[in-house]
Amino acid sequence: MHVHLEAALRSEQAITDRFALDDLLTAYAVAIDTDQVTELTRLSTDDAVFDYQSSGGPRGSVADAQAWLESALSQVPVRAHLIVNRRFDIHEDTACVEAHFFNPMSLRVPGQKNEIWNPGGGYYFVGFRRTEKGWRISELVMLQTWRVAVGVHSTNGSGGHRGA
């Protein structure tokens, strides 16, 4: 009986952890899409490493990631960052996920009135660590595997989702 209760509690904890990690990934995507990259500080461990080298960015600290994202995203007026097909590997106080991303976006081009529709995609490899404040991102590696310019359009957009 004791073994079954322990297994059930582990199972409940795994489900709770899975939802918490999924929420953390969603919070990351929303922070990027709504120009709130300062949220990365709250979502990450103090020693977290972010790697955006595959898209021309740095591999470095949260502060490095925030500075680069603020600059890079200033040229991306419309974006909707979707993180899908998540595969979690959860241990007691650490976890990792491999997830696909699809990033429909537009890009400002100097000297052009309209933006280029510039979707891309790839994978995120994210490490997590349980802290006294809950789960936090300890490492995030973005592996962009494709990006294409498919046309020019005009828009009145200003980032991703905007609350009322």
Residue, then its C-alpha position, 0 to 999 in steps of 0.5 A: m500500500h505504501v508503494h502505491l501511495e508514493a507512486a501516486l504522489r510522484s505522479e501528482q507531482a509530475i503532473t503539477d511540474r509539467f503544468a508549471l514548466d509549460d506555463l513557464l514556456t508560455a510566459y517566455a513566449v508572451a514576454i518576447d511577443t509583447d516587448q516585455v523582455t525584462e520578464l526574463t529576469r523573473l522567469s530565469t535563475d540568476d545564473a541562466v544562460f541564453d543562446y541565440q547564436s543560431s539567429g545571430g544573437p549572443r550566448g550569455s547571461v539574462a542581461d545579454a539576452q535582454a539587450w540583444l532581444e530589445s535591439a533585434l525585436s525593435q525591427v520586428p513590428v509583428r510577431a506571434h511566437l508559438i512553442v509547440n510539440r513539447r517533450f519534457d524530461i522531468h527529474e526531482d529538481t531539474a527538467c529539460v524540454e525539447a520543443h519546436f517553435f514557429n515564429p510568424m513575423s514581419l521585418r522592417v527593411p531600411g528604405q522600404k515602406n512595407e515590411i517583409w513577411n519573414p516566418g521561421g522555425g526551429y527548436y528550443f532546448v530548455g533546461f529548468r531548475r526548481t528554486e525556492k520561487g518555483w521552476r525557473i529557466s536555467e538554460l535556453v538554446m534556440l536552434q533556428t533551422w529555417r527562415v524565409a522572406v515570402g513577400v512584402h505587406s503593410t501592417n499597423g501592428s506593434g508586436g504581439h498580443r496587446g491586452a485591453 
